[in-house]
Amino acid sequence: MRVLGIETSCDETGIGLVDSSAGVVAEALFSQVGIHRPHGGVVPELAARDHVRKLLPLLRETLGAREMDEVDAVAYTAGPGLIGALLTGAVFGHSLAWALGKPAIGVHHLEAHLLAVMLQGAPPPPYLALLVSGGHTQLVAAHDIGHYELLGDTLDDAVGEAFDKVARMLGLGYPGGPEIQRLARRGRARRFEFPQPMARRPGLDFSFSGLKTRALQTLRHCGDDDDRCHADIALAFEMAAVGSLTERCRRALGQSGCKRLVAAGGVAANARLRRELAKLGGDGVEVIYPEMKLCADNGVMIANAGLLRLQAGQTPDPLPQVRARWPLTELQPPRAA
């Protein structure tokens, strides 16, 4: 079975083609970073408009010399995300499916991230998952496809959002994660030591608003034009944020007894986070990351999630359905008619 995946949840337009036997067949991706960078963040209306412009060219690029009748089903991101962007991809996907007489299936964006490691040959759930992105910071027990238990969530900002906001404070570009990481490499360890958020509180929830405030207060004391100081702040912030994520994962592994940890989402591409999580490996614990290109939003992960659900007997969607807010815990296992 070959499934075409369409990703339009936010500011990446992605098309991917996945085969049940051959794996990833083809893909194309366009990032809108250049469009949103002058605004310091994603502008929903601009995002939806650009998806309209890019979907057809990216579809042609992905298919190449292949014909559309080689596609057996179409998967699209149904949520969570920006409602206008989601509707663009859903209507496009259903239009293709209707024209070809093929099934269409809506995919949960976060589930697609969680299952992306299976494209690398990783076994299916159960496993513990750390979902880290611009919109989410969650610890999830993935018991099976469609069966997820939320163990910890952010009480305020998502970690990716905090990276973006601190980057803006330091006069860096958007998105903030890669910019902070680059600047932090020049930072001096221990000049500033930011406390790990909620380090002394029990549980598995996260908080990053206080860390963001600490970065702002430190910046005010050392001067806005001190480049060396900016690098030191970036390093202190990155170390504290990554330390918080790692410590919560350590607790969750200990409490759950789970022996596999999957990191997923855009922030999972952070090199320091990967190094620190790797240290949790041992005593039979396996730490798994998606390939770098699969950490960011993309059409391949949507195609993969759609394929897995269709193989499990999921009934296709008769009409486009999208949800801007869609808790992962409300997702249901694949269901047949």
Sequence and secondary structure as in RCSB ss.txt:
>XXXX:A:sequence
MRVLGIETSCDETGIGLVDSSAGVVAEALFSQVGIHRPHGGVVPELAARDHVRKLLPLLRETLGAREMDEVDAVA
YTAGPGLIGALLTGAVFGHSLAWALGKPAIGVHHLEAHLLAVMLQGAPPPPYLALLVSGGHTQLVAAHDIGHYEL
LGDTLDDAVGEAFDKVARMLGLGYPGGPEIQRLARRGRARRFEFPQPMARRPGLDFSFSGLKTRALQTLRHCGDD
DDRCHADIALAFEMAAVGSLTERCRRALGQSGCKRLVAAGGVAANARLRRELAKLGGDGVEVIYPEMKLCADNGV
MIANAGLLRLQAGQTPDPLPQVRARWPLTELQPPRAA
>XXXX:A:secstr
 EEEEEE SSSEEEEEEEETTTEEEEEEEEE HHHHGGGTS  HHHHHHHHHHHHHHHHHHHHTT  GGG  EEE
EEEESS HHHHHHHHHHHHHHHHHHT  EEEEEHHHHHHHGGGGGT   S EEEEEESSS EEEEEEEETTEEEE
EEEBSSS HHHHHHHHHHHTT  SSHHHHHHHHHTT  TTSS    TTTTS SS B  HHHHHHHHHHHHHH TT
 HHHHHHHHHHHHHHHHHHHHHHHHHHHHHH   EEEEESGGGG HHHHHHHHTT BTTBEEE   HHHHS  HH
HHHHHHHHHHHTT    SS    SS  GGG       
